[in-house]
Amino acid sequence: MRKKIKKIYLDYSASTPIDKKVLSAMLPYFNNKFGNASSVHGFGQEALKAVDESRQKIAQFFNCSFQEIIFTSGATEANNLAIFGLIKALKRKNSKSKLHVITSSIEHQAVLEPFNALKEQGVEVTILPVKSNGVVDIEEFKRAVKDNTVFVSLMYVNNEVGSVQPICEIGKLIQKINEIRFKKWQKIEKEIRGDKPLMIYFHTDATQAINFFNCDVKHLHVDLLSFSGHKIYGPKGVGALFVKTGVLLDAIQLGGHHENNKRSGTLNVPGIVGLAKAIELFDKKIIEKSNKKIAKLRQLLVEKIIKIIPNTILNTDINQSAPNFAHFSFLRVEGEAILILLDLAGIAVSTGSACASNNLKASSVLLAMGIKEEIAHSSIRFTLGKQTTEAEIKQVIAILPPIIEKLQNMAPQ
Ligand SMILES: Cc1ncc(COP(=O)(O)O)c(C=O)c1O
């Protein structure tokens, strides 16, 4: 009889398994406590209480206030709401000004596509390049800012190579620019100075950062922040957007006026309870220990793969990345072929972001990092998680080299 292979999951940045404690916190809200949080009766009030408590826990984690958290269906929706909602409100207020917005070339499609749509609507868009390690250059950012810049969206951790952006530094810079704009405006005589000057609002997509980095919104100096449940051992189909008090944001989907008129739609009570439970489980000490373990296992994987497989290119900058990412290119082989052979051997990895991995175009993130198209096609992303073990990494180290050798031998010279 054929021995059943034990599956190894190394695609934690695509999705994480739900934590048992999160699942048990959610279960009552599917049946016994199924009420609609907008209903006035007892069932509704019970659901609303759970939503309120969840919102409070999440606000505490991000060091913001209760009403600054808006629940959404995930990070895609949170990003869309941040971008379109803010620009819609700014256009309404400043109908005469041509607005300028900035993002980077390595953002998730849930940011890049809304920015492309803004461009079609006549908004001036700057897409910042990145350095070869996938990190935005602060000097490039400074050069990109113009008098009419009103919005900047930069992701905290990239979802393909794991590069970490200098969010806190850029947040502080934006704050300074806003202070200068305000002081300049104050110096103009009261009678002629008109409305307050345009300010820059700063958004970060922190979806891949929550597990590893400080997401205190005051420390980061951000006005808006998106995240998602299923990347943090919580449920799929739920996420949230932090919106700082005072930031203008129009609803982009209309209906029942939920979430303080900012996001219509019946609240996903079990999902919200699960999201808050996942956040509540972020005990600083346990996380630090788990992250150290993940970083050590990544180190083992990277060192051995580079040593054993000739001409391996490591696309993740170990010194400026989330500790769970290891993104490699192997010359003369297709990433998809590696993925399929690894899958047959019971190892789940990815060639790029989960959403883009059924798309055979070379990754725009790798191309933006200056990686040649042919090399970009030869890549594989490993992302480790809480449950990853040393035995699993050793198994990958044993299985991957013969797969690459076999594929390289089959490839035309
Ligand atoms: C950085 C980043 N932003 C946004 C998303 C989309 O999140 P969701 O699946 O919650 O819509 C993802 C998921 O791959 C991501 O990695």
The ligand as an ORCA input file, in Angstrom:
! r2SCAN-3c Opt
* xyz 0 1
  C      -1.176     43.007      0.961
  C      -2.553     42.498      0.688
  N      -3.558     43.369      0.538
  C      -4.807     42.972      0.304
  C      -5.118     41.637      0.183
  C      -6.541     41.233     -0.063
  O      -7.108     40.776      1.130
  P      -8.527     40.060      1.189
  O      -8.278     38.650      0.760
  O      -8.942     40.162      2.615
  O      -9.445     40.797      0.289
  C      -4.096     40.682      0.315
  C      -4.384     39.249      0.126
  O      -3.697     38.547     -0.590
  C      -2.785     41.115      0.591
  O      -1.783     40.270      0.745
*
